[in-house]
Amino acid sequence: MNTDADYSYAEPAPSSPSLHLPFALLSVALALVMISQTMGVFNQKTALKEGQEQLIDSVAKHADAVTKREPLVGQSRELKKKLNEMIMDILTLAKNDEDAKAIVEKYHIQQNLPASGSGETSAPAPAPKQP
């Protein structure tokens, strides 16, 4: 019988593959993904804050523009009212006056009937200009 052992204490035993390395790599990869996601969230938060500031600025500018244009809108309404009155006068005159009748025919001026249920009189529709 052989008293020599098949193994020796001086020599290391063959080691099985370590599972520490794959878990370490997986942990590092997961940490990198989490860091990139966190940075993305911070970037989105910054972009949303900038967008909110721009929106607030644009709303303020819009309100300022509306306030500045109110007198022009009032002038436009007054001008429209005077134009409607003038056209109604021309249509009334066209019944008896040949010159007014010629103007109505030349520019194809006609009176639109007001919409049903509406108490306002609408402006006559201007006809398209002919060359």
Phi, psi and omega per residue, in radians:
M1 nan 2.561 -3.111
N2 -1.645 2.136 -3.140
T3 -1.551 -0.106 3.083
D4 -1.321 2.348 -3.136
A5 -1.443 2.721 3.121
D6 -1.303 -0.171 -3.113
Y7 -2.258 2.828 -3.118
S8 -2.314 2.528 3.134
Y9 -1.328 -0.363 -3.119
A10 -1.305 -0.501 -3.091
E11 -1.682 2.326 3.114
P12 -1.218 2.561 3.108
A13 -1.277 2.605 3.101
P14 -1.058 2.250 -3.063
S15 -1.623 2.575 3.086
S16 -1.415 2.718 -3.134
P17 -1.031 2.388 -3.084
S18 -1.433 2.440 3.105
L19 -1.583 -0.059 -3.123
H20 -1.185 -0.695 -3.101
L21 -1.117 -0.854 3.117
P22 -1.082 -0.684 3.109
F23 -1.171 -0.637 3.101
A24 -1.143 -0.784 3.114
L25 -1.112 -0.717 3.112
L26 -1.118 -0.711 3.116
S27 -1.130 -0.730 3.112
V28 -1.123 -0.755 3.132
A29 -1.104 -0.750 3.119
L30 -1.118 -0.692 3.103
A31 -1.113 -0.713 3.115
L32 -1.117 -0.716 3.115
V33 -1.115 -0.754 -3.135
M34 -1.149 -0.685 3.103
I35 -1.122 -0.769 -3.140
S36 -1.140 -0.672 3.099
Q37 -1.141 -0.710 3.122
T38 -1.122 -0.753 3.111
M39 -1.111 -0.668 3.084
G40 -1.089 -0.707 3.116
V41 -1.132 -0.742 3.112
F42 -1.112 -0.684 3.098
N43 -1.130 -0.715 3.111
Q44 -1.145 -0.677 3.119
K45 -1.082 -0.756 3.115
T46 -1.111 -0.760 3.135
A47 -1.119 -0.689 3.120
L48 -1.156 -0.668 3.100
K49 -1.132 -0.732 3.102
E50 -1.118 -0.719 3.104
G51 -1.115 -0.666 3.114
Q52 -1.142 -0.726 3.112
E53 -1.117 -0.726 3.109
Q54 -1.124 -0.688 3.125
L55 -1.125 -0.749 3.113
I56 -1.098 -0.734 3.109
D57 -1.109 -0.741 -3.115
S58 -1.193 -0.611 3.091
V59 -1.139 -0.724 3.116
A60 -1.131 -0.726 3.118
K61 -1.133 -0.693 3.127
H62 -1.113 -0.771 3.128
A63 -1.105 -0.670 3.110
D64 -1.147 -0.744 3.136
A65 -1.124 -0.699 3.117
V66 -1.104 -0.742 3.135
T67 -1.102 -0.717 -3.122
K68 -1.202 -0.493 -3.062
R69 -1.615 -0.080 3.136
E70 -1.003 -0.757 3.098
P71 -1.088 -0.645 3.120
L72 -1.161 -0.651 3.103
V73 -1.143 -0.705 3.096
G74 -1.098 -0.742 3.097
Q75 -1.108 -0.707 3.139
S76 -1.107 -0.725 3.111
R77 -1.127 -0.728 3.118
E78 -1.105 -0.750 3.123
L79 -1.115 -0.717 3.115
K80 -1.103 -0.721 3.137
K81 -1.098 -0.782 3.129
K82 -1.133 -0.689 3.119
L83 -1.124 -0.742 3.103
N84 -1.069 -0.761 3.117
E85 -1.092 -0.721 3.141
M86 -1.123 -0.746 -3.132
I87 -1.177 -0.668 3.085
M88 -1.108 -0.672 3.079
D89 -1.105 -0.740 3.130
I90 -1.119 -0.712 3.118
L91 -1.138 -0.645 3.106
T92 -1.188 -0.754 3.125
L93 -1.157 -0.528 -3.077
A94 -1.121 -0.333 3.117
K95 -1.197 -0.531 -3.068
N96 -2.102 -0.374 -3.021
D97 -1.876 2.261 -3.116
E98 -1.222 -0.630 3.132
D99 -1.147 -0.756 3.118
A100 -1.155 -0.642 3.115
K101 -1.141 -0.648 3.108
A102 -1.154 -0.685 3.113
I103 -1.137 -0.745 3.137
V104 -1.098 -0.736 -3.137
E105 -1.236 -0.682 -3.114
K106 -1.104 -0.771 -3.075
Y107 -1.747 0.125 3.112
H108 0.892 0.870 3.140
I109 -1.418 2.296 3.101
Q110 -2.508 2.729 -3.104
Q111 -1.677 2.216 3.060
N112 -1.461 2.471 3.079
L113 -1.327 2.430 3.125
P114 -1.129 2.610 3.122
A115 -1.124 2.602 -3.104
S116 -1.143 2.368 3.134
G117 1.495 -0.057 -3.135
S118 -1.777 2.288 -3.119
G119 -1.495 -0.210 -3.109
E120 -1.503 2.620 3.024
T121 -1.643 2.348 -3.119
S122 -1.553 2.763 -3.131
A123 -1.280 2.589 3.066
P124 -1.124 2.509 -3.135
A125 -1.386 2.171 3.075
P126 -1.262 2.430 -3.133
A127 -1.433 2.719 3.090
P128 -1.134 2.494 -3.132
K129 -1.288 2.429 3.108
Q130 -1.876 2.453 -3.129
P131 -1.246 nan nan
